[in-house]
Amino acid sequence: MATQRTDRERNLATEKFEAEVREAEARLSAMQADAEARKAKAEMDEISGLAAAKDRVRKDVTVLKQKMTAEYTSAKREVEQEIRELQVGIERFSEKYSAWDAARERRFNARLDEADAKLRGWKARSDQRRADGAMSASDDLSKLEEKIAIARARAAEAKHEKYSAKAQRAMQDAARHFDEAYDAAARRYGQD
């Protein structure tokens, strides 16, 4: 009976470790995609180091499953320590590169202003075409207008909340959705 309980506890512990590794892997993938989109080599290099640490933890969790009872306790402590270090590294990276500093906020606001200006020009052109019967109303423009408004609101909320982690995540989501809508409109209406 005690052996079954011990085996169950070991399985639950390794499942927990595996879940933490999967969470770390998901966060690293998102950070890698963001760094690649911005072509930030230093960030990509740092993420590669964190990914290597994640791979070591994954390997050690697999080895942990195979350990005998006497070795299991010390191996479990080592894996717990490695996971904590990985999580700390990910948090440190996130704080270092994801913070919305004043310069990043100015660049973002400048991009929003540029998008607003282009949107007005595209709408005017769309209205002219519609008047000529050449084009119906465009969902892309309405979507972009909505995403600009949402992005501005998220930026204001983030600033008001002193760039808390939650506010930064909302800001990053809004920025990503804005970029998608802006790029779609730019492809359709040109880069004037």
BALUMFI-501858 format. One record per residue (C-alpha): x, y, z; residue in one letter. Coordinates in steps of 0.02 Angstrom, whole numbers, plus 32768, in hexadecimal, padded with zeros to 4 digits. Layout:
// residues N
+------+------+------+-------+
!   c1 !   c2 !   c3 ! bator !
+------+------+------+-------+
!    X !    Y !    Z !     A !
...
+------+------+------+-------+
END
This chain:
// residues 192
+------+------+------+-------+
!   c1 !   c2 !   c3 ! bator !
+------+------+------+-------+
! 8000 ! 8000 ! 8000 !     M !
! 808B ! 8079 ! 802F !     A !
! 80E6 ! 804D ! 7F8E !     T !
! 804B ! 8078 ! 7F27 !     Q !
! 8039 ! 811E ! 7F82 !     R !
! 80F1 ! 8145 ! 7F67 !     T !
! 80E4 ! 8118 ! 7EAE !     D !
! 8049 ! 8185 ! 7E9D !     R !
! 80A0 ! 8217 ! 7EF3 !     E !
! 8137 ! 8201 ! 7E81 !     R !
! 80C6 ! 81FF ! 7DE7 !     N !
! 806C ! 829B ! 7E22 !     L !
! 8111 ! 82F3 ! 7E43 !     A !
! 8156 ! 82C9 ! 7D97 !     T !
! 80B2 ! 82FD ! 7D45 !     E !
! 80C0 ! 83A4 ! 7DA0 !     K !
! 8173 ! 83B8 ! 7D65 !     F !
! 8142 ! 838C ! 7CB2 !     E !
! 80B6 ! 840D ! 7CB8 !     A !
! 812F ! 8492 ! 7CF7 !     E !
! 81A7 ! 8466 ! 7C69 !     V !
! 8118 ! 8474 ! 7BEA !     R !
! 80E9 ! 851E ! 7C32 !     E !
! 819E ! 8558 ! 7C26 !     A !
! 81A6 ! 8517 ! 7B74 !     E !
! 8108 ! 8578 ! 7B44 !     A !
! 814B ! 8619 ! 7B90 !     R !
! 81F3 ! 8602 ! 7B39 !     L !
! 819C ! 85E4 ! 7A92 !     S !
! 8139 ! 8684 ! 7AA4 !     A !
! 81D4 ! 86E6 ! 7AD6 !     M !
! 8235 ! 869A ! 7A44 !     Q !
! 81AE ! 86CA ! 79C8 !     A !
! 81A9 ! 877B ! 7A0C !     D !
! 8267 ! 878C ! 7A06 !     A !
! 826D ! 8745 ! 7954 !     E !
! 81E5 ! 87BE ! 791B !     A !
! 824E ! 884E ! 795D !     R !
! 82F1 ! 87FF ! 791E !     K !
! 833B ! 8813 ! 79CD !     A !
! 83D7 ! 87A7 ! 79C7 !     K !
! 840B ! 87C1 ! 7A7C !     A !
! 835F ! 878B ! 7AB7 !     E !
! 835F ! 86F3 ! 7A45 !     M !
! 840A ! 86BF ! 7A88 !     D !
! 83CE ! 86CF ! 7B3C !     E !
! 8331 ! 866C ! 7B12 !     I !
! 839E ! 85E3 ! 7AC6 !     S !
! 83F8 ! 85D4 ! 7B6C !     G !
! 8353 ! 85C7 ! 7BC8 !     L !
! 8315 ! 8545 ! 7B4A !     A !
! 83B2 ! 84DD ! 7B6A !     A !
! 838F ! 84E6 ! 7C25 !     A !
! 82DC ! 84B0 ! 7C03 !     K !
! 831B ! 841B ! 7B9D !     D !
! 838E ! 83E8 ! 7C2D !     R !
! 82FC ! 83F1 ! 7CA7 !     V !
! 8290 ! 8388 ! 7C32 !     R !
! 831A ! 8305 ! 7C27 !     K !
! 8330 ! 8305 ! 7CE4 !     D !
! 8275 ! 82ED ! 7CFF !     V !
! 827D ! 8255 ! 7C8C !     T !
! 8312 ! 8211 ! 7CEF !     V !
! 82B6 ! 8236 ! 7D92 !     L !
! 822A ! 81BF ! 7D5F !     K !
! 82A8 ! 8132 ! 7D56 !     Q !
! 8300 ! 8152 ! 7DFD !     K !
! 82F5 ! 80D6 ! 7E89 !     M !
! 82A5 ! 810B ! 7F2D !     T !
! 834A ! 8130 ! 7F84 !     A !
! 8387 ! 81A0 ! 7EF7 !     E !
! 82DD ! 81EC ! 7ED2 !     Y !
! 82D7 ! 826B ! 7F60 !     T !
! 837C ! 82BE ! 7F36 !     S !
! 8358 ! 82B8 ! 7E7B !     A !
! 82AD ! 8307 ! 7E9A !     K !
! 82FE ! 8396 ! 7EFC !     R !
! 8377 ! 83B3 ! 7E6C !     E !
! 82EB ! 83B9 ! 7DEC !     V !
! 8286 ! 8430 ! 7E5B !     E !
! 831E ! 84A2 ! 7E67 !     Q !
! 833B ! 849C ! 7DAB !     E !
! 8285 ! 84C7 ! 7D8A !     I !
! 828D ! 855A ! 7E04 !     R !
! 832B ! 8599 ! 7DAF !     E !
! 82D9 ! 8589 ! 7D04 !     L !
! 823E ! 85E6 ! 7D3E !     Q !
! 82A9 ! 866F ! 7D8B !     V !
! 830C ! 867D ! 7CE9 !     G !
! 826C ! 868D ! 7C84 !     I !
! 8226 ! 8711 ! 7CFB !     E !
! 82CB ! 8772 ! 7CF7 !     R !
! 82CA ! 876D ! 7C39 !     F !
! 8215 ! 87A4 ! 7C34 !     S !
! 8235 ! 8837 ! 7CA8 !     E !
! 82D2 ! 8867 ! 7C4A !     K !
! 828D ! 8866 ! 7B9A !     Y !
! 81D1 ! 8878 ! 7BAD !     S !
! 81C9 ! 8913 ! 7C17 !     A !
! 8174 ! 89A6 ! 7BC6 !     W !
! 81F1 ! 8A30 ! 7BDF !     D !
! 81D3 ! 8AE3 ! 7BA8 !     A !
! 822E ! 8ACE ! 7B02 !     A !
! 81CC ! 8A31 ! 7AD4 !     R !
! 812B ! 8A89 ! 7B03 !     E !
! 8158 ! 8B1F ! 7A95 !     R !
! 817F ! 8AAC ! 7A01 !     R !
! 80DB ! 8A50 ! 7A1A !     F !
! 8078 ! 8AF1 ! 7A25 !     N !
! 80D0 ! 8B35 ! 798A !     A !
! 80A0 ! 8A96 ! 792C !     R !
! 7FEB ! 8AA9 ! 7967 !     L !
! 7FEB ! 8B5F ! 792B !     D !
! 8032 ! 8B29 ! 7883 !     E !
! 7FAC ! 8AA3 ! 7876 !     A !
! 7F24 ! 8B23 ! 789F !     D !
! 7F64 ! 8B96 ! 7816 !     A !
! 7F6D ! 8B0B ! 7796 !     K !
! 7EC2 ! 8ACD ! 77CA !     L !
! 7E77 ! 8B78 ! 77A6 !     R !
! 7EC9 ! 8B7A ! 76FA !     G !
! 7E90 ! 8AC9 ! 76D3 !     W !
! 7DE0 ! 8AEF ! 770B !     K !
! 7DDB ! 8B89 ! 769C !     A !
! 7E17 ! 8B22 ! 7609 !     R !
! 7D99 ! 8A9A ! 7635 !     S !
! 7D0E ! 8B1B ! 763C !     D !
! 7D42 ! 8B5C ! 7591 !     Q !
! 7D41 ! 8AAD ! 7547 !     R !
! 7C9B ! 8A86 ! 7598 !     R !
! 7C55 ! 8B26 ! 754E !     A !
! 7C92 ! 8AEC ! 74A4 !     D !
! 7C41 ! 8A43 ! 74C1 !     G !
! 7CEA ! 89EA ! 74BA !     A !
! 7CF1 ! 89AE ! 756D !     M !
! 7C80 ! 8985 ! 75FF !     S !
! 7CA6 ! 89AC ! 76B5 !     A !
! 7D41 ! 8957 ! 76F7 !     S !
! 7D45 ! 88EC ! 7793 !     D !
! 7E02 ! 88FE ! 779A !     D !
! 7DF4 ! 89B9 ! 77BA !     L !
! 7D71 ! 89A5 ! 7842 !     S !
! 7DD7 ! 891C ! 7892 !     K !
! 7E74 ! 8987 ! 788F !     L !
! 7E16 ! 8A1A ! 78D9 !     E !
! 7DD7 ! 89A9 ! 7966 !     E !
! 7E85 ! 8961 ! 7987 !     K !
! 7ED1 ! 8A10 ! 798F !     I !
! 7E4F ! 8A43 ! 7A10 !     A !
! 7E6B ! 89A3 ! 7A75 !     I !
! 7F29 ! 89B7 ! 7A6D !     A !
! 7F1E ! 8A6B ! 7AA9 !     R !
! 7EAC ! 8A36 ! 7B37 !     A !
! 7F21 ! 89A8 ! 7B6B !     R !
! 7FB5 ! 8A1F ! 7B66 !     A !
! 7F5A ! 8A99 ! 7BD6 !     A !
! 7F26 ! 8A0C ! 7C4D !     E !
! 7FD8 ! 89CA ! 7C53 !     A !
! 801C ! 8A76 ! 7C7B !     K !
! 7F95 ! 8A90 ! 7CFF !     H !
! 7FBF ! 89E7 ! 7D4E !     E !
! 8079 ! 8A13 ! 7D4D !     K !
! 809B ! 898A ! 7CCC !     Y !
! 806B ! 88F7 ! 7D3A !     S !
! 808A ! 884B ! 7CF0 !     A !
! 7FD1 ! 8837 ! 7CCA !     K !
! 7FC9 ! 88E2 ! 7C76 !     A !
! 8065 ! 88BC ! 7C11 !     Q !
! 801B ! 8817 ! 7BD3 !     R !
! 7F7A ! 8871 ! 7BA1 !     A !
! 7FE3 ! 88F7 ! 7B4D !     M !
! 8049 ! 8874 ! 7AEE !     Q !
! 7FAA ! 881C ! 7AB4 !     D !
! 7F5F ! 88C1 ! 7A7B !     A !
! 8001 ! 88EE ! 7A21 !     A !
! 8003 ! 8845 ! 79C9 !     R !
! 7F4D ! 8855 ! 7992 !     H !
! 7F6B ! 8908 ! 795A !     F !
! 8003 ! 88D2 ! 78F3 !     D !
! 7F9E ! 8848 ! 789E !     E !
! 7F10 ! 88BF ! 7872 !     A !
! 7F88 ! 8948 ! 783A !     Y !
! 7FEB ! 88D1 ! 77CC !     D !
! 7F4C ! 888C ! 777D !     A !
! 7F0F ! 893B ! 7754 !     A !
! 7FBB ! 896F ! 7714 !     A !
! 7FC0 ! 88D9 ! 769E !     R !
! 7F14 ! 8901 ! 765C !     R !
! 7F21 ! 89BE ! 764D !     Y !
! 7FD7 ! 89DD ! 762F !     G !
! 8061 ! 8A35 ! 768C !     Q !
! 8041 ! 8AEC ! 7660 !     D !
+------+------+------+-------+
END
